[in-house]
Amino acid sequence: MKNLLNLLALLCTCLFLAAGCSDGDGGGDADTDADADSDTDADTDSDADTDADADSDADTDSDADTDADSDSDTDADADTDADADSDTDADADTDADADTDADTDADADADADTDTDSDTDLPRNPSCVPPCTTPADCDLGYAHFDEDNYACEDGACVYQGCNTDQECQTGLGAGYVCALMPSPLPGMEGQHNCVQGCASAADCDLGTAPWDSDNYTCDDGACVYQGCNSDQECQAVPYQDNSVCRAMVEGATAYCQVRCQSIADCDLGSPAYDTDNYECDAGACMFTGCNSDAECQSVPGRPTDICR
């Protein structure tokens, strides 16, 4: 009996040990499977991470490319805009310059016109004239210089010009006509004067160099003086070898004037025609007018003249 119990105990022990060994194998498999699964999962995760990283890198690269493209586009746009702005500004500047030039040319033209006007609107130089209370006081006893040819203005006789051919022919002889003559100063109103009638410029020749056919035109049957042409013409006149051909202002008719180097060369020895009545301009004596009644009354034979 006792031996049977010991046998049963040994059997139970073997069974127990067998069961333990079986459990150990199963645990090993489980661990292996778990580890395998865990490793697999880990690998899978790692692969996923790698893929994700790769994707992320790819995305990053893609984004980088996109950014690069974007930067390229931005730069291109910036350059284009800059060029466009630059061109636009350049064009605007060009237009502005063109406008400025046009305005400058317009201002220059306007200034030139203003200067011309100021030159041509020169006041009449005062001169010695007879005094008057009526035009009858101005009558000089010639048909073209009697009272109907004058106005009495500010107490002074002011010649108004001839009225008819008949006046001229009565006062000067046959062949003279009363014609409108241009002013010797540009832009100023002309006046009717008695002049030689003509069919051509040759009819106007007075036989001296500054007054021959090349100094006149024949306009509407009247000789119109065009001025001297050279100093030599003026100096060809007897006793005028010290003369030069000059105009008072640009565009005016040129006349023979006394030559000068200083104002002293213009003094003619009379109070009304001495140094304070002239300017020495461009080598020629230019009469600036009388200065007082006393100057005029000092002229022989003009004791009552006044300066107007």
C-alpha positions in Angstrom: 0.0 0.0 0.0 2.7 2.2 1.0 4.5 1.4 -2.2 1.4 2.2 -4.2 1.1 5.6 -2.6 4.7 6.4 -3.4 4.1 5.3 -7.0 1.1 7.6 -7.3 3.1 10.4 -5.8 5.9 9.9 -8.3 3.4 9.7 -11.2 1.8 12.9 -10.1 5.2 14.5 -9.9 6.0 13.4 -13.4 2.7 14.6 -14.7 3.3 17.9 -13.0 6.7 18.2 -14.4 5.4 17.2 -17.8 2.7 19.9 -17.6 5.4 22.4 -16.5 7.6 21.6 -19.5 4.6 21.9 -21.8 3.7 25.3 -20.3 7.3 26.5 -20.8 7.3 25.7 -24.5 4.0 27.4 -24.9 5.4 30.5 -23.1 8.4 30.4 -25.3 6.2 30.3 -28.4 4.1 33.1 -27.0 7.1 35.2 -26.3 8.5 34.4 -29.7 5.2 35.2 -31.3 4.9 38.3 -29.2 8.4 39.3 -29.9 8.0 38.4 -33.5 4.8 40.3 -33.6 6.3 43.1 -31.7 9.4 43.1 -33.9 7.2 42.9 -37.0 5.0 45.6 -35.7 8.0 47.6 -34.8 9.5 47.0 -38.2 6.2 47.9 -39.7 6.1 51.0 -37.6 9.7 51.7 -38.5 8.9 51.2 -42.1 5.8 53.3 -41.7 7.9 55.9 -40.0 10.5 55.6 -42.7 7.8 55.8 -45.4 6.3 58.7 -43.5 9.8 60.3 -43.2 10.4 59.5 -46.8 7.0 60.9 -47.7 7.7 63.8 -45.4 11.1 64.3 -47.1 9.4 63.9 -50.4 6.8 66.4 -49.4 9.5 68.6 -48.1 11.4 68.2 -51.3 8.2 68.8 -53.2 7.5 71.8 -51.0 11.1 72.9 -51.5 10.6 72.6 -55.2 7.3 74.3 -54.9 9.0 77.0 -52.9 11.8 77.3 -55.3 9.3 77.5 -58.1 7.3 80.0 -56.1 10.5 82.0 -55.4 11.4 81.8 -59.1 7.9 83.0 -60.0 8.1 85.7 -57.4 11.5 86.8 -58.6 10.3 86.7 -62.2 7.3 88.7 -61.2 9.3 91.1 -59.2 11.7 91.5 -62.1 8.9 91.9 -64.5 7.2 94.4 -62.2 10.5 96.2 -61.7 11.1 96.3 -65.4 7.5 97.3 -66.1 7.8 100.0 -63.4 11.2 101.0 -64.7 9.9 101.2 -68.3 6.8 103.0 -67.1 8.8 105.5 -65.1 11.2 106.0 -67.9 8.4 106.6 -70.3 6.8 108.9 -67.7 10.1 110.7 -67.4 10.4 110.9 -71.2 6.9 112.3 -71.4 7.7 114.7 -68.5 10.9 115.7 -70.3 9.0 116.1 -73.6 6.4 118.2 -71.7 9.2 120.2 -70.0 10.9 120.7 -73.3 7.7 121.7 -75.0 6.9 124.0 -72.0 10.5 125.4 -72.1 10.2 125.8 -75.9 6.8 127.4 -75.4 8.2 129.6 -72.6 11.2 130.4 -74.7 9.0 131.3 -77.6 6.8 133.4 -75.3 9.9 135.2 -73.8 11.2 135.8 -77.3 7.9 137.3 -78.3 7.9 139.4 -75.2 11.4 140.6 -75.8 10.6 141.5 -79.4 7.5 143.4 -78.3 9.5 145.3 -75.7 12.1 146.1 -78.4 9.5 147.3 -81.0 7.4 149.2 -78.5 10.3 151.7 -77.9 9.0 155.1 -76.9 9.5 157.8 -79.6 12.7 159.7 -78.9 11.8 163.3 -77.9 12.8 165.9 -80.5 12.7 169.6 -80.9 9.4 170.7 -82.4 7.5 174.0 -82.8 5.1 174.9 -80.0 1.4 175.3 -80.7 -2.1 176.0 -79.3 -3.8 174.9 -82.5 -2.7 173.1 -85.7 -2.5 176.4 -87.5 0.5 177.3 -85.4 2.3 174.4 -87.1 1.9 175.6 -90.7 5.3 175.7 -92.5 3.9 177.2 -95.6 4.1 174.1 -97.8 1.1 172.1 -99.1 2.3 168.9 -97.4 3.4 170.7 -94.2 0.5 173.0 -93.5 -2.1 172.9 -90.7 -4.1 170.0 -92.1 -1.0 167.8 -91.8 -0.5 168.4 -88.1 -2.1 167.8 -84.8 -1.4 170.0 -81.8 -0.7 167.6 -78.9 0.4 168.7 -75.4 1.4 172.1 -76.8 3.6 170.6 -79.5 3.2 170.1 -83.3 3.0 166.5 -84.3 3.1 165.6 -88.0 0.3 163.4 -89.2 1.6 162.8 -92.7 0.5 163.9 -96.2 -3.1 163.6 -97.4 -3.0 163.4 -101.2 -0.7 163.1 -104.2 -1.6 166.7 -105.1 -0.2 168.0 -101.8 3.1 166.3 -102.6 3.3 167.4 -106.2 2.4 171.0 -105.1 5.1 171.0 -102.5 7.8 168.9 -104.2 7.1 168.7 -107.9 5.6 166.3 -110.4 6.3 162.6 -110.0 5.8 162.6 -106.2 3.0 160.6 -104.5 1.5 160.3 -101.1 2.1 156.7 -100.0 2.0 154.8 -96.7 5.5 154.1 -95.6 6.4 151.4 -93.1 7.9 152.5 -89.8 11.7 152.2 -89.6 11.1 150.4 -86.4 9.5 146.9 -86.6 6.0 146.5 -85.2 5.2 150.2 -85.2 2.5 151.9 -87.3 3.7 153.5 -90.6 2.8 157.0 -91.9 1.8 158.5 -95.2 4.7 160.5 -96.6 5.5 162.2 -99.9 7.9 160.0 -101.9 9.1 159.6 -105.5 6.7 157.7 -107.7 8.1 154.8 -109.7 7.6 152.0 -112.1 10.7 150.1 -111.0 13.4 150.5 -108.3 15.6 152.2 -110.9 13.3 155.2 -110.8 14.1 155.7 -107.1 17.9 156.1 -107.6 19.0 159.5 -106.2 22.6 159.1 -107.5 24.5 158.4 -104.2 25.5 155.0 -102.9 23.2 154.8 -99.8 20.2 156.0 -101.9 20.4 154.3 -105.3 18.4 151.5 -106.8 19.7 148.7 -104.5 18.4 150.6 -101.4 14.8 150.8 -102.6 11.9 148.7 -103.7 9.1 150.0 -105.9 5.8 149.1 -104.1 2.5 150.0 -105.6 4.1 152.8 -107.6 6.0 154.4 -104.7 9.7 154.2 -103.7 10.1 152.5 -100.4 13.5 153.0 -98.7 15.0 149.7 -97.5 18.0 151.1 -95.7 21.7 151.2 -96.4 23.6 148.0 -97.2 27.1 148.6 -95.9 29.5 151.0 -94.2 31.2 151.5 -97.6 28.0 152.9 -99.0 27.7 155.4 -96.2 31.4 156.4 -96.4 31.0 157.0 -100.2 28.9 160.0 -99.5 31.0 163.3 -99.5 32.0 164.4 -96.1 30.6 161.2 -94.5 33.7 159.1 -94.5 33.2 158.6 -90.7 29.8 157.0 -91.1 28.7 153.4 -90.6 25.5 151.6 -91.5 23.5 150.6 -88.4 19.9 150.0 -87.3 18.6 151.3 -84.0 17.3 147.8 -83.0 17.3 144.4 -84.6 14.9 144.3 -87.5 14.8 148.1 -87.9 15.7 149.9 -91.1 19.5 150.7 -91.1 20.6 154.2 -91.7 24.0 155.9 -92.1 25.1 157.0 -88.6 28.2 158.7 -87.3 30.9 156.2 -86.3 32.2 156.3 -82.7 34.5 154.7 -80.2 33.2 156.7 -77.3 30.3 159.0 -76.6 32.6 162.0 -77.2 32.7 161.1 -80.9 29.0 161.9 -81.1 29.2 165.5 -80.0 28.1 167.8 -82.9 28.8 171.0 -80.9 25.2 172.0 -80.2 23.4 171.6 -76.8 20.7 169.6 -78.5 23.2 167.3 -80.2 26.0 166.7 -77.9 27.2 163.8 -75.7 24.1 163.7 -73.5 21.8 163.3 -76.5 23.5 160.1 -77.9 24.7 156.7 -77.1 27.7 155.0 -78.7 26.2 151.6 -79.5 28.0 149.0 -81.6 30.4 151.6 -82.9 27.6 154.0 -84.0 26.1 157.2 -82.5 22.4 156.6 -81.7 20.3 159.7 -81.0 18.4 159.3 -77.8 16.6 162.7 -78.0 16.6 166.1 -76.6 16.5 166.7 -72.8 14.9 170.1 -72.4 13.3 173.0 -74.0 16.4 175.1 -73.4 18.5 172.7 -75.5 16.1 173.0 -78.4 16.0 176.8 -78.2 19.7 177.0 -78.3 19.6 175.7 -81.9 20.1 178.7 -84.4 16.8 179.7 -86.0 14.7 177.7 -83.5 14.2 180.1 -80.6 10.8 178.9 -79.6 11.1 175.1 -80.1 10.3 172.8 -77.3 11.4 169.2 -76.5 8.6 166.7 -76.9 
